[in-house]
């Protein structure tokens, strides 16, 4: 995470203090500590890190504003996917329980807010937002309610892991603050859904457990995340 916002915040107490104030205080301190631990330090042997250059970074130039726009567009692609999933689930009528319907609507509205916010951020930075991908959720819907709930949990877990994995590449503290704020929401969505479907401790890479697998969350790089969502893309 050389020259990233994470490195600046880790090394500069005054910058870190301003960042925590912008993020909203004590909760931000915890979020930052988790992300810093997950991202690791480039100078430490064996520390966790993301690839030096992802496909999106290569296309956008990888540095500064262009690199941050690439990260935001990657996040936007996932948010499009999540928002469309909840819309299709609600429209299908497969969820009957009023509490679960309310939860799906709430999560869907949240993901749509993420879509709108990320698009605004990208355009505000002079970038062009990616278009929504065509999705393929009907096979999941055809499998019934439990498959739908399990898919929702998986997608939310992937979202949380994706934001965590991308944090170390972000240059702008404002963009990092947005990513951390969304990461927290995605993680809480995932926790609620994991509990709802009865997933126990652990899971593949810690992504599927209703209880955290270890003291620090594990991020996923862009290539791994995109590979995981391939079944849901038309």
C-alpha positions in Angstrom: 0.0 0.0 0.0 2.9 2.3 -0.8 1.8 6.0 -1.3 -1.8 5.0 -0.6 -4.2 6.9 1.7 -3.9 4.0 4.2 -0.1 4.5 4.3 -0.4 8.3 4.9 -3.0 7.7 7.6 -0.8 5.1 9.3 2.3 7.3 9.2 0.8 10.7 9.9 -1.0 11.2 13.3 -2.5 14.6 12.4 -3.8 13.4 9.1 -5.2 10.3 10.9 -7.0 12.5 13.5 -8.7 14.6 10.7 -9.7 11.4 8.9 -11.3 9.9 12.1 -13.2 13.1 12.6 -14.5 13.0 9.0 -15.5 9.4 9.4 -17.4 9.9 12.7 -15.2 9.2 15.6 -14.6 5.9 17.6 -16.2 3.6 15.1 -13.8 4.9 12.4 -10.9 4.0 14.6 -12.0 0.4 14.8 -12.7 0.2 11.1 -9.3 1.7 10.2 -7.5 -0.7 12.5 -9.2 -3.7 11.0 -8.5 -2.5 7.4 -4.9 -1.6 8.2 -4.3 -5.1 9.7 -6.0 -6.8 6.8 -4.0 -4.8 4.2 -0.7 -5.4 6.0 2.5 -3.5 5.5 4.5 -3.8 2.3 7.7 -3.8 4.4 6.7 -6.8 6.5 7.5 -10.2 5.2 4.4 -12.3 4.8 2.0 -9.5 5.3 -1.3 -9.6 3.5 -1.5 -7.3 0.5 -3.3 -6.8 -2.8 -1.7 -7.2 -6.2 0.4 -4.2 -7.4 -1.8 -3.8 -10.4 -5.3 -5.1 -11.0 -7.0 -5.2 -14.5 -8.9 -2.0 -13.6 -5.8 -0.2 -12.5 -4.0 -1.1 -15.7 -6.8 0.3 -17.9 -7.2 3.5 -15.9 -3.5 4.3 -15.3 -3.3 3.0 -11.8 -2.2 6.3 -10.1 -4.0 9.1 -8.3 -7.4 10.0 -9.4 -7.5 7.5 -12.3 -6.6 4.7 -10.0 -9.3 5.7 -7.5 -11.9 6.0 -10.2 -11.0 2.4 -11.3 -11.5 1.2 -7.7 -14.9 3.0 -7.5 -16.0 1.5 -10.8 -15.1 -2.0 -9.6 -17.2 -1.3 -6.5 -20.0 0.1 -8.6 -20.2 -3.1 -10.6 -20.7 -5.1 -7.5 -23.3 -2.7 -6.2 -25.2 -2.9 -9.4 -25.2 -6.6 -9.0 -26.5 -6.5 -5.5 -29.2 -3.9 -6.1 -30.5 -5.9 -9.1 -30.5 -9.1 -7.1 -32.7 -7.7 -4.4 -35.0 -6.2 -6.9 -35.5 -9.5 -8.7 -36.0 -11.3 -5.4 -38.7 -8.9 -4.3 -40.4 -8.9 -7.7 -40.4 -12.7 -7.8 -42.5 -12.9 -4.7 -40.5 -15.9 -3.5 -40.0 -14.4 -0.1 -43.2 -14.6 1.9 -42.3 -13.9 5.5 -43.1 -10.2 6.2 -39.9 -9.7 8.2 -37.7 -11.2 5.4 -39.5 -9.1 2.8 -38.8 -6.0 4.8 -35.2 -7.0 5.2 -34.8 -7.6 1.4 -36.4 -4.2 0.6 -34.2 -2.5 3.2 -31.0 -4.1 1.9 -32.1 -3.4 -1.8 -32.6 0.3 -1.0 -29.3 0.4 0.7 -27.5 -1.1 -2.3 -29.2 1.3 -4.6 -28.0 4.2 -2.4 -24.5 2.8 -2.8 -25.0 2.7 -6.6 -26.1 6.3 -6.7 -23.4 7.5 -4.3 -20.6 5.7 -6.2 -21.8 7.1 -9.6 -21.9 10.6 -8.1 -18.4 10.2 -6.7 -17.0 8.9 -10.0 -18.6 11.7 -12.0 -17.5 14.3 -9.4 -13.9 13.1 -10.0 -14.3 13.6 -13.7 -14.6 9.9 -14.5 -17.2 7.9 -16.4 -19.2 5.4 -14.4 -19.5 1.9 -15.8 -22.9 0.7 -17.0 -24.9 -1.9 -15.1 -23.9 -5.5 -16.1 -26.6 -7.9 -17.3 -27.3 -10.3 -14.5 -28.4 -14.0 -14.4 -30.2 -14.7 -11.1 -33.1 -16.7 -12.5 -31.4 -20.0 -11.9 -31.0 -19.1 -8.3 -34.6 -18.0 -7.9 -35.7 -21.3 -9.5 -34.0 -23.2 -6.7 -36.2 -21.8 -4.0 -36.1 -19.5 -0.9 -33.1 -21.1 0.8 -30.9 -20.8 -2.3 -31.9 -17.1 -2.6 -31.0 -16.4 1.1 -27.7 -18.2 0.8 -26.9 -16.3 -2.4 -27.7 -13.0 -0.7 -25.3 -13.9 2.1 -22.6 -14.9 -0.3 -22.9 -11.8 -2.4 -22.9 -9.5 0.7 -19.8 -11.3 2.1 -18.1 -10.8 -1.3 -19.0 -7.1 -1.2 -17.4 -6.7 2.2 -14.3 -8.6 1.2 -14.0 -6.6 -2.0 -14.0 -3.3 -0.3 -11.5 -4.5 2.2 -9.2 -5.9 -0.5 -9.3 -2.6 -2.5 -8.7 -0.3 0.5 -4.9 -0.5 0.3 -4.9 0.8 -3.3 -7.0 3.9 -2.7 -5.1 7.2 -2.8 -7.8 9.7 -1.7 -8.8 9.8 2.0 -12.3 10.9 0.9 -12.6 7.8 -1.3 -11.2 5.6 1.4 -13.7 7.0 3.9 -16.5 6.1 1.5 -15.1 2.6 1.0 -14.8 2.0 4.7 -18.3 3.2 5.4 -19.8 0.9 2.7 -17.6 -2.0 3.8 -19.1 -1.8 7.3 -22.6 -1.9 5.9 -21.9 -4.8 3.6 -20.3 -6.7 6.5 -23.3 -6.1 8.7 -25.7 -7.2 5.9 -23.6 -10.4 5.6 -23.7 -11.1 9.3 -27.5 -10.8 9.4 -27.9 -13.0 6.4 -25.4 -15.6 7.6 -27.3 -15.8 10.8 -30.6 -16.1 9.0 -29.5 -19.1 6.9 -27.8 -20.8 9.9 -24.2 -20.7 8.7 -21.9 -21.5 11.5 -18.4 -20.5 12.3 -15.8 -20.4 9.6 -16.5 -21.2 6.0 -14.4 -20.8 2.9 -11.8 -18.2 3.7 -14.0 -16.9 6.5 -16.5 -15.6 4.0 -19.4 -17.8 4.9 -19.4 -17.9 8.7 -21.9 -16.1 10.8 -19.1 -15.6 13.4 -15.9 -13.9 12.2 -13.1 -16.3 11.3 -10.2 -14.9 13.3 -9.5 -11.4 14.7 -9.1 -9.7 11.4 -11.2 -9.9 8.3 -9.7 -11.2 5.1 -10.0 -9.1 1.9 -10.2 -10.4 -1.6 -8.5 -9.0 -4.7 -10.4 -7.8 -7.7 -9.7 -10.9 -9.8 -10.9 -13.3 -7.1 -14.1 -11.3 -6.5 -15.0 -11.0 -10.2 -14.4 -14.8 -10.6 -16.7 -15.4 -7.7 -19.6 -13.4 -9.2 -19.2 -14.8 -12.8 -22.2 -17.3 -12.2 -24.5 -14.3 -11.7 -23.4 -12.4 -14.8 -25.2 -13.0 -18.1 
